[in-house]
Amino acid sequence: MSSNSLNSQNMKLEVVVLPVSNVDQAKDFYKTLGWRLDADFVTGEDFRVVQLTPPGSEASIIFGSGVTLAAPGSVQGLYLIVYDIEAARAELAQVEERLRIDTRIGILINNAGVSTASSFADQSPDEVAKIINLNITAVTRLTSAVAPRFAKTGDGTIINISSVVGLAPEFGMTIYGATKAFVLFLTQGLHLELGPKGVYVQAVLPASTRTEIWERAGWDMNAVPPTMEVDELVDAALVGFDRRETVTMPSLPDANQWKTFDAARQSMIPNFNQVNAAARYHLVS
């Protein structure tokens, strides 16, 4: 068959194989996005295949056990395209409008987040923008939509999932850490602004937790250090919620370390606004 005859054929991409480490978690994640579950077949003890399809897509994804030898999280560069960006923005506007007016919503939990296994120098501008859009822009827009109503009624709760990475550039996750530092700052600022009006604002700072974010970021789960289970993290966050903590760090054994850190930060505030530069920056004549 000649190349010309091949070029004349209609060709469609039907399936993309995704290597995952936890089939059930991956299945639940894509179902929460509204993807159609086409199949979940088990054959014997070592083979299982799950197929899901995004709304309106002619291509599907499959994953499972014994489906591929590729390492979990190794697939990179796949993009889910929205054909009508204005319609997507309209849907976001509907969510924001509901947060503004629906008095049945008394708690906003900003839990979505995304990262990547590559370093900042290896990330494209589009990859950086994707992280910022979800970790910062979405959090800010949803919070901005609900905060005025909470402040007016004098109640309501905003829970923002930050990360200890936002306090530790040494971890090397520069963009992800920067976005989580923003979430922590946003929470502390809202606590000062909305707290006196009756609104409770909490930042939860997990460390390594066993969620699908690792695979989606491209990490090899076999190389990831021991992680906290989600159930334990949630239980600890709820204890912090009951105690009305502004900052909850489930993995930190000694709470006084955070208190000392925050006290040191606050102790600098009176010295920030000076007319002259500090003596150590004066030129020696």
matplotlib code that plots the C-alpha trace (Angstrom):
import matplotlib.pyplot as plt

x = [0.0, 1.4, 1.8, -0.7, -3.4, -2.6, -2.9, -6.4, -7.8, -9.7, -7.8, -8.9, -7.1, -9.3, -7.4, -4.6, -3.0, -2.2, 0.1, -1.2, -0.3, -3.8, -6.5, -9.5, -8.2, -7.6, -11.1, -12.8, -10.8, -11.9, -15.5, -15.6, -14.7, -17.8, -16.0, -18.1, -17.1, -17.1, -15.7, -14.1, -13.1, -11.1, -9.6, -7.8, -5.8, -3.3, -5.3, -7.8, -8.6, -10.7, -11.8, -13.3, -14.1, -14.3, -17.6, -17.8, -14.5, -14.0, -10.8, -10.8, -8.2, -7.5, -5.5, -5.5, -3.3, -1.2, -2.2, 1.2, 4.8, 5.3, 6.0, 3.1, 3.0, 5.4, 3.0, 3.6, 2.3, -1.3, -3.8, -7.5, -8.8, -11.9, -13.4, -15.3, -13.3, -16.0, -18.5, -15.9, -15.6, -19.4, -19.5, -17.0, -19.0, -22.1, -20.1, -19.0, -22.5, -23.9, -21.3, -22.4, -26.1, -26.7, -27.1, -27.2, -23.4, -21.7, -18.3, -15.9, -13.1, -10.4, -8.8, -7.8, -4.1, -1.6, 2.2, 4.8, 7.9, 10.1, 12.3, 11.4, 14.0, 12.4, 8.8, 7.3, 5.4, 2.2, 2.9, 3.7, 0.5, -1.5, -0.2, -0.8, -4.3, -5.5, -3.5, -3.9, -6.4, -9.2, -8.7, -8.8, -11.8, -13.9, -12.9, -13.6, -17.1, -18.1, -16.3, -18.6, -21.7, -19.9, -18.8, -22.2, -24.0, -21.3, -20.6, -19.2, -16.0, -13.2, -10.7, -7.7, -5.4, -1.9, 1.3, 4.4, 6.3, 5.2, 7.5, 10.4, 12.1, 14.7, 12.2, 12.9, 9.3, 9.6, 6.4, 4.2, 5.7, 5.3, 1.6, 1.1, 2.9, 0.3, -2.5, -1.0, -0.6, -4.1, -5.5, -3.7, -4.8, -8.4, -8.2, -7.2, -9.8, -12.8, -12.2, -13.5, -16.7, -17.4, -15.9, -13.5, -10.6, -8.2, -5.1, -4.2, -0.6, -0.1, 3.3, 3.6, 0.1, -1.0, -3.2, -3.3, -1.4, 1.9, 0.9, -0.6, 2.6, 4.7, 6.4, 7.3, 5.4, 8.1, 10.5, 8.2, 9.1, 6.6, 3.4, 0.5, -2.8, -5.6, -7.9, -5.4, -4.7, -8.5, -9.0, -6.1, -7.5, -10.9, -9.2, -7.6, -11.0, -12.7, -9.9, -10.4, -6.7, -5.7, -2.9, -3.1, 0.1, -0.9, 2.7, 4.5, 5.1, 5.9, 3.3, 5.6, 8.0, 5.3, 4.4, 8.1, 8.4, 5.3, 6.3, 9.7, 7.9, 5.7, 8.6, 10.1, 7.0, 7.7, 11.1, 10.0, 9.1, 12.3, 13.3, 16.9, 18.5, 19.9, 23.5, 24.8, 23.8, 25.7, 28.6, 32.0, 33.8]
y = [0.0, 3.4, 6.3, 8.3, 5.7, 5.8, 9.6, 9.3, 7.3, 8.8, 8.1, 8.7, 8.2, 5.9, 5.0, 6.4, 4.0, 5.6, 3.7, 4.2, 2.8, 2.7, 1.7, 2.4, 5.9, 6.7, 5.4, 7.5, 10.6, 10.6, 9.7, 12.8, 14.8, 13.5, 11.1, 8.2, 4.7, 2.5, -0.7, -2.3, -5.8, -8.3, -11.4, -13.6, -12.2, -10.2, -8.4, -5.6, -2.9, 0.3, 2.6, 6.1, 8.8, 12.5, 14.3, 14.9, 13.1, 10.5, 9.2, 7.3, 6.4, 3.0, 1.9, -1.0, -3.9, -5.8, -3.3, -1.7, -2.1, 1.7, 3.3, 5.0, 8.8, 8.4, 9.7, 13.4, 16.0, 15.0, 17.9, 17.9, 20.6, 22.7, 23.6, 26.6, 28.5, 31.1, 28.3, 26.9, 30.4, 30.6, 27.4, 28.8, 31.9, 29.8, 28.2, 31.5, 32.9, 30.0, 30.6, 34.3, 33.7, 30.1, 30.5, 26.7, 26.7, 27.5, 25.9, 26.4, 23.8, 24.7, 21.3, 21.1, 21.2, 20.2, 19.8, 18.4, 16.3, 18.5, 21.4, 25.0, 25.2, 22.2, 23.4, 25.2, 28.5, 26.6, 24.0, 26.8, 28.6, 25.5, 25.1, 28.8, 28.7, 25.9, 26.4, 30.2, 31.6, 29.1, 29.3, 33.1, 33.4, 30.9, 32.5, 36.0, 34.8, 33.5, 35.8, 38.9, 36.8, 35.1, 38.5, 40.0, 37.1, 36.8, 33.1, 30.6, 28.7, 28.7, 25.8, 26.1, 23.2, 24.5, 22.5, 22.4, 22.8, 26.4, 26.8, 24.8, 25.9, 23.2, 20.6, 21.9, 22.2, 25.8, 26.7, 24.3, 25.6, 29.2, 28.6, 26.9, 29.8, 32.1, 29.9, 30.1, 33.9, 34.3, 32.3, 34.3, 37.5, 36.4, 35.3, 38.8, 40.4, 38.1, 36.5, 39.5, 39.3, 35.7, 33.8, 31.0, 30.5, 27.5, 26.5, 22.9, 22.1, 18.5, 16.9, 13.9, 12.3, 9.3, 11.0, 10.9, 14.2, 12.2, 10.2, 13.2, 15.1, 12.4, 10.9, 7.3, 6.1, 3.5, 6.4, 8.5, 8.5, 7.1, 9.1, 9.8, 8.1, 10.5, 9.3, 10.2, 13.6, 14.4, 13.2, 15.5, 18.4, 18.0, 18.1, 21.4, 22.5, 21.8, 23.7, 26.6, 26.6, 29.1, 26.9, 23.1, 21.0, 17.3, 16.0, 18.4, 16.6, 19.7, 22.5, 24.9, 24.9, 26.6, 28.9, 29.9, 30.4, 32.6, 34.6, 35.3, 36.5, 38.8, 40.1, 41.6, 43.6, 46.7, 47.0, 46.8, 50.4, 52.4, 55.7, 54.6, 51.4, 49.1, 49.8, 46.6, 48.1, 51.4, 51.9, 52.0, 55.2]
z = [0.0, -1.0, 1.4, -0.8, -0.2, 3.5, 3.5, 1.9, 4.8, 7.6, 10.8, 14.4, 17.6, 19.7, 22.9, 25.0, 27.5, 30.9, 33.4, 36.9, 40.3, 41.8, 39.4, 41.7, 42.7, 39.0, 38.1, 40.9, 39.9, 36.2, 37.2, 39.4, 36.3, 34.6, 32.3, 31.0, 32.3, 29.3, 30.7, 33.8, 32.9, 35.1, 33.7, 36.2, 39.1, 37.1, 34.4, 34.7, 32.1, 32.7, 29.9, 30.3, 27.8, 28.3, 27.5, 23.7, 23.0, 20.3, 22.1, 25.4, 28.0, 29.3, 32.4, 34.7, 35.9, 33.3, 30.6, 30.1, 31.3, 31.4, 34.8, 36.5, 35.7, 32.8, 30.2, 29.5, 27.1, 26.8, 26.7, 27.2, 24.9, 25.4, 22.0, 23.2, 25.8, 26.2, 27.2, 29.7, 31.2, 31.3, 33.3, 35.8, 36.0, 36.9, 39.8, 41.0, 40.8, 42.8, 45.5, 45.6, 46.1, 47.4, 51.1, 51.5, 50.9, 54.2, 53.6, 50.6, 50.4, 47.9, 47.5, 43.8, 43.0, 40.4, 40.2, 37.9, 38.5, 36.3, 37.4, 36.7, 33.9, 32.2, 32.5, 29.5, 30.0, 29.3, 32.1, 34.5, 33.6, 34.1, 37.7, 38.5, 37.0, 39.1, 42.3, 42.5, 40.0, 40.7, 44.5, 44.4, 42.1, 44.1, 47.4, 46.0, 44.9, 48.3, 50.8, 50.5, 51.3, 54.3, 55.6, 55.2, 57.1, 59.7, 59.3, 56.9, 56.5, 53.9, 54.0, 51.7, 51.1, 51.0, 51.5, 53.6, 50.3, 50.4, 53.4, 52.0, 48.7, 49.6, 48.3, 44.8, 43.6, 42.8, 41.0, 43.1, 46.3, 45.2, 44.5, 47.9, 49.6, 48.0, 49.4, 52.9, 52.7, 51.3, 54.2, 56.8, 55.2, 55.0, 58.6, 59.7, 57.4, 57.7, 61.1, 63.0, 60.9, 62.0, 59.0, 59.9, 57.5, 57.7, 55.8, 55.8, 55.0, 54.2, 53.6, 51.3, 51.0, 49.0, 46.3, 42.5, 42.3, 42.2, 39.2, 37.4, 38.1, 36.5, 39.6, 39.9, 42.9, 43.6, 44.1, 46.3, 50.0, 52.6, 52.4, 54.8, 53.9, 52.9, 55.7, 58.4, 56.8, 56.7, 60.3, 61.4, 59.4, 61.0, 64.5, 63.5, 62.2, 65.5, 67.3, 64.9, 63.9, 61.2, 60.1, 60.5, 59.8, 60.3, 59.9, 62.2, 65.5, 67.6, 67.1, 69.0, 66.0, 63.9, 66.7, 67.0, 63.3, 63.1, 66.2, 64.6, 61.5, 63.4, 65.5, 62.3, 61.3, 63.5, 61.9, 58.3, 57.7, 58.2, 56.6, 56.1, 54.9, 57.6, 58.7, 57.0, 53.6, 54.1, 51.8, 53.7, 52.8]

ax = plt.figure().add_subplot(projection="3d")
ax.plot(x, y, z, "-o")
ax.set_aspect("equal")
plt.show()
